[in-house]
Amino acid sequence: MLRQKIRPRVKGISFNRIIPNLLTMLGLCAGLIGIRSAIHGDFDKAVIAIVIAACFDGLDGRIARLLRGTSRFGAELDSLADFLSFGISPCFILYMWALQDIKSGYAFVPCAMFAACMALRLARFNASLEDKDNPKYASNFFTGVPAPAGAGIVLFPVFLGLEANKLQWDFLIHIAHSEILTIIMLVTTSFLLISTIPIWSFKNFKVPTAYVLPLFLGTSIYATVLVADPWGTFAFSGLLYLCTIPLSYRSFRLLRADAEALHKEASEEDEEDSTQTADEAPTPPITPP
């Protein structure tokens, strides 16, 4: 009788653990494509590459948790990819967009500032992952503007310029290519990245049942407008995100006040219980001398 051949067992890493890292690598490649496109003056392709990188960045972490493929290696790779795609590529695109014709060497300072602040923001985020003492309500907020949102905000002049080119509005084209507007966006976004302003993360955001269908409708309308007019939609989305920052800060303060009030009430109840226990304790009998 012929013996059945036993196939050797392959030793290695499960493919489920590799999928999130593959998405991260695709996002990193998208950031590199953005730099290459900016060198050749294809700014529409450059900003599309950054948007694609942001999509991959939003997917890799969620898929890793879904497939139970989270790892320290993946977290480090994600930070490095984010730094290139959202720290290096956007400031390089803006330099090629409006600052390269400035003869002074100081024109590159805002770009370097943005890249440095992005690195500090990512390092602070990685360090906060090991902090287990944060209150529960703080998990719904980022500290400072997250990296993909920062890249979307700082690219506002490019979105505005591409929209102006489409509409052929000369005055808007001049504003979008203005060195002052580009520098203001770089410096402002840099401070937002390293700030301690609480920003909604939308990770544990619960939608009331009555607003589910309107949310679906609004998403459909947004997707339709995005396809019809992508540059204007991206520019408006950046401004809208900036408008939500005060609302995020207000929401954080209200949640913190409620948590402090509950903690104070619980402490007072514990003090009252301890006082009542001490009063109700039996008095020891007095023995005669």
C-alpha positions as CSV (number, residue, x, y, z in Angstrom):
1,M,0.0,0.0,0.0
2,L,1.1,3.5,-0.8
3,R,1.7,5.7,2.2
4,Q,-0.1,9.1,2.1
5,K,2.4,11.8,1.7
6,I,2.3,14.2,4.6
7,R,2.6,17.9,3.6
8,P,4.9,19.9,5.7
9,R,3.2,22.6,7.8
10,V,4.0,26.1,6.8
11,K,5.3,28.2,9.7
12,G,4.7,31.9,9.5
13,I,2.4,34.8,10.3
14,S,-1.3,34.5,9.6
15,F,-2.4,36.5,6.5
16,N,-5.0,38.3,8.7
17,R,-2.2,39.9,10.6
18,I,-0.6,41.1,7.4
19,I,-3.6,42.7,5.8
20,P,-3.6,45.9,8.0
21,N,0.2,46.3,7.3
22,L,-0.4,46.0,3.6
23,L,-3.0,48.8,3.8
24,T,-0.5,50.9,5.7
25,M,2.1,50.3,3.0
26,L,-0.4,51.3,0.3
27,G,-1.1,54.5,2.2
28,L,2.7,55.2,2.4
29,C,3.0,54.6,-1.4
30,A,0.1,57.1,-1.9
31,G,2.1,59.7,0.0
32,L,5.1,59.1,-2.2
33,I,2.9,59.4,-5.3
34,G,1.7,62.8,-3.9
35,I,5.3,64.0,-3.7
36,R,6.1,62.8,-7.2
37,S,3.0,64.4,-8.7
38,A,3.8,67.7,-7.1
39,I,7.3,67.7,-8.6
40,H,5.7,67.3,-12.0
41,G,3.1,70.0,-11.3
42,D,0.1,67.6,-11.2
43,F,-1.4,69.0,-8.1
44,D,-4.8,67.4,-8.7
45,K,-3.2,64.0,-8.6
46,A,-1.1,65.0,-5.6
47,V,-4.0,65.9,-3.4
48,I,-6.0,62.9,-4.6
49,A,-3.1,60.7,-3.5
50,I,-3.2,62.3,0.0
51,V,-7.0,61.7,0.2
52,I,-6.4,58.0,-0.7
53,A,-3.7,57.8,1.9
54,A,-6.2,59.1,4.5
55,C,-8.7,56.5,3.4
56,F,-6.1,53.7,3.9
57,D,-5.1,55.2,7.3
58,G,-8.8,55.1,8.4
59,L,-9.1,51.5,7.3
60,D,-5.9,49.8,8.5
61,G,-6.5,50.3,12.2
62,R,-10.2,49.3,12.1
63,I,-9.4,46.2,10.0
64,A,-6.6,45.3,12.4
65,R,-8.9,45.3,15.4
66,L,-11.6,43.5,13.4
67,L,-9.2,40.7,12.4
68,R,-7.4,40.8,15.7
69,G,-4.2,41.6,13.8
70,T,-3.0,44.5,16.0
71,S,0.7,44.5,16.8
72,R,3.5,46.8,18.0
73,F,5.1,46.5,14.6
74,G,1.9,47.6,12.9
75,A,1.6,50.6,15.2
76,E,5.1,51.8,14.5
77,L,4.7,51.3,10.8
78,D,1.5,53.2,10.8
79,S,3.1,56.2,12.5
80,L,6.0,56.2,10.0
81,A,3.6,56.0,7.1
82,D,1.4,58.8,8.6
83,F,4.5,61.1,9.0
84,L,5.4,60.7,5.4
85,S,1.8,60.9,3.9
86,F,0.5,63.6,6.2
87,G,3.7,65.4,7.4
88,I,6.1,65.4,4.6
89,S,4.0,65.1,1.5
90,P,1.5,68.0,2.2
91,C,4.2,70.6,3.1
92,F,6.2,69.5,0.0
93,I,3.1,70.0,-2.2
94,L,2.4,73.4,-0.7
95,Y,6.1,74.4,-1.2
96,M,5.8,73.5,-4.9
97,W,2.4,75.1,-5.1
98,A,3.2,78.6,-3.9
99,L,6.6,79.0,-2.1
100,Q,9.2,77.7,-4.5
101,D,9.4,81.0,-6.4
102,I,10.3,82.9,-3.2
103,K,14.0,83.7,-3.4
104,S,14.5,83.9,0.4
105,G,15.5,80.7,2.2
106,Y,13.0,81.5,4.9
107,A,10.2,80.3,2.6
108,F,10.9,76.7,3.6
109,V,10.6,77.5,7.4
110,P,6.8,77.1,7.6
111,C,7.1,73.7,5.7
112,A,9.7,72.5,8.1
113,M,7.6,73.7,11.1
114,F,4.6,71.8,9.8
115,A,6.7,68.6,9.4
116,A,8.2,68.9,12.9
117,C,4.8,69.5,14.5
118,M,3.4,66.5,12.7
119,A,6.2,64.4,14.1
120,L,5.6,65.7,17.6
121,R,1.9,65.1,17.3
122,L,2.4,61.5,16.2
123,A,5.0,60.8,19.0
124,R,2.6,62.2,21.6
125,F,-0.2,60.0,20.3
126,N,1.9,56.9,20.5
127,A,3.0,57.8,24.1
128,S,-0.6,58.3,25.1
129,L,-1.6,54.8,24.1
130,E,0.3,53.5,27.1
131,D,-1.5,55.9,29.5
132,K,-4.2,53.9,31.2
133,D,-5.2,56.7,33.7
134,N,-7.2,58.8,31.2
135,P,-10.9,59.2,32.2
136,K,-13.4,57.2,30.1
137,Y,-15.0,60.3,28.5
138,A,-11.5,61.3,27.2
139,S,-11.5,58.3,24.9
140,N,-14.0,60.1,22.6
141,F,-11.5,62.9,21.9
142,F,-8.2,63.4,20.2
143,T,-5.6,65.7,21.8
144,G,-5.0,68.2,19.0
145,V,-6.0,67.8,15.4
146,P,-5.3,64.3,14.1
147,A,-2.7,63.8,11.3
148,P,-5.1,63.1,8.4
149,A,-7.3,66.1,9.3
150,G,-4.3,68.3,9.6
151,A,-3.2,67.3,6.1
152,G,-6.7,68.1,4.8
153,I,-6.8,71.5,6.5
154,V,-3.3,72.6,5.4
155,L,-4.1,71.7,1.7
156,F,-6.9,74.2,1.7
157,P,-5.0,76.6,-0.7
158,V,-4.6,73.8,-3.2
159,F,-8.3,72.8,-3.1
160,L,-9.3,76.4,-3.4
161,G,-6.9,76.9,-6.4
162,L,-8.1,73.8,-8.2
163,E,-11.7,74.9,-7.8
164,A,-10.8,78.4,-9.0
165,N,-9.1,77.0,-12.1
166,K,-12.3,75.0,-12.8
167,L,-14.5,78.1,-12.5
168,Q,-11.9,80.3,-14.2
169,W,-12.1,83.0,-11.4
170,D,-8.8,84.9,-11.7
171,F,-9.1,86.8,-8.4
172,L,-9.6,83.5,-6.5
173,I,-6.7,81.9,-8.4
174,H,-4.5,84.8,-7.2
175,I,-5.7,84.3,-3.6
176,A,-5.1,80.5,-3.7
177,H,-1.6,80.9,-5.0
178,S,-0.8,83.6,-2.4
179,E,2.3,83.0,-0.3
180,I,0.7,84.7,2.6
181,L,-2.3,82.3,2.6
182,T,-0.1,79.3,2.3
183,I,2.2,80.3,5.2
184,I,-0.8,81.1,7.4
185,M,-2.3,77.7,6.7
186,L,1.0,76.0,7.5
187,V,1.6,77.9,10.7
188,T,-2.0,77.7,12.0
189,T,-2.3,74.0,11.3
190,S,1.1,73.3,12.9
191,F,-0.2,74.9,16.2
192,L,-3.4,72.9,16.0
193,L,-1.4,69.7,15.6
194,I,0.6,70.2,18.8
195,S,-2.2,71.9,20.8
196,T,-4.0,70.3,23.7
197,I,-7.5,71.2,22.3
198,P,-9.8,68.2,22.6
199,I,-11.1,67.2,19.1
200,W,-14.0,64.7,18.5
201,S,-12.6,61.4,17.4
202,F,-16.0,60.0,16.4
203,K,-14.8,56.5,17.4
204,N,-17.5,55.9,20.0
205,F,-19.9,58.5,18.7
206,K,-23.5,57.2,19.1
207,V,-26.1,58.4,16.7
208,P,-29.7,58.7,18.0
209,T,-32.2,56.5,16.3
210,A,-34.2,59.4,15.0
211,Y,-31.1,60.8,13.2
212,V,-30.0,57.5,11.5
213,L,-32.0,57.9,8.3
214,P,-31.2,61.7,7.9
215,L,-27.5,60.7,8.4
216,F,-27.8,58.2,5.5
217,L,-29.5,60.8,3.4
218,G,-26.8,63.4,4.2
219,T,-24.0,61.0,3.4
220,S,-25.6,60.2,0.0
221,I,-25.9,63.9,-0.8
222,Y,-22.3,64.5,0.3
223,A,-21.0,61.7,-1.9
224,T,-22.9,63.0,-4.9
225,V,-21.6,66.6,-4.4
226,L,-18.1,65.2,-3.9
227,V,-18.2,63.4,-7.2
228,A,-19.7,66.4,-9.0
229,D,-17.4,69.0,-7.4
230,P,-14.5,67.4,-5.5
231,W,-12.3,70.5,-5.0
232,G,-15.0,72.7,-3.7
233,T,-16.2,70.0,-1.5
234,F,-12.8,69.3,0.0
235,A,-12.2,73.0,0.6
236,F,-15.6,73.4,2.3
237,S,-15.1,70.2,4.4
238,G,-11.8,71.7,5.8
239,L,-13.5,74.9,6.8
240,L,-16.4,72.9,8.3
241,Y,-14.0,70.8,10.3
242,L,-12.4,74.0,11.7
243,C,-15.8,75.1,12.8
244,T,-16.4,71.9,14.8
245,I,-13.3,72.6,17.0
246,P,-15.1,75.0,19.4
247,L,-18.0,72.6,19.6
248,S,-15.6,69.8,20.5
249,Y,-14.0,71.9,23.2
250,R,-17.4,72.8,24.6
251,S,-18.5,69.1,24.6
252,F,-15.3,68.1,26.4
253,R,-15.8,70.7,29.1
254,L,-19.4,69.6,29.7
255,L,-18.4,66.0,30.0
256,R,-15.5,66.8,32.3
257,A,-17.8,68.9,34.5
258,D,-20.4,66.1,34.7
259,A,-17.7,63.6,35.6
260,E,-16.2,65.9,38.3
261,A,-19.7,66.5,39.7
262,L,-20.4,62.7,39.9
263,H,-17.0,62.1,41.5
264,K,-17.7,64.8,44.1
265,E,-21.1,63.4,44.9
266,A,-19.7,59.9,45.3
267,S,-17.0,61.2,47.6
268,E,-19.6,63.1,49.8
269,E,-21.7,60.0,50.0
270,D,-18.7,57.9,51.1
271,E,-17.9,60.5,53.8
272,E,-21.5,60.4,55.0
273,D,-21.5,56.6,55.2
274,S,-18.3,56.6,57.1
275,T,-19.6,59.2,59.5
276,Q,-22.8,57.3,60.1
277,T,-20.9,54.1,60.7
278,A,-18.7,55.8,63.3
279,D,-21.8,57.2,65.1
280,E,-23.6,53.9,65.1
281,A,-20.6,52.0,66.5
282,P,-21.3,50.6,70.0
283,T,-19.6,52.4,72.9
284,P,-17.3,50.1,74.8
285,P,-18.4,49.5,78.4
286,I,-16.6,51.4,81.2
287,T,-15.0,49.0,83.7
288,P,-14.8,50.3,87.3
289,P,-11.3,50.7,88.7
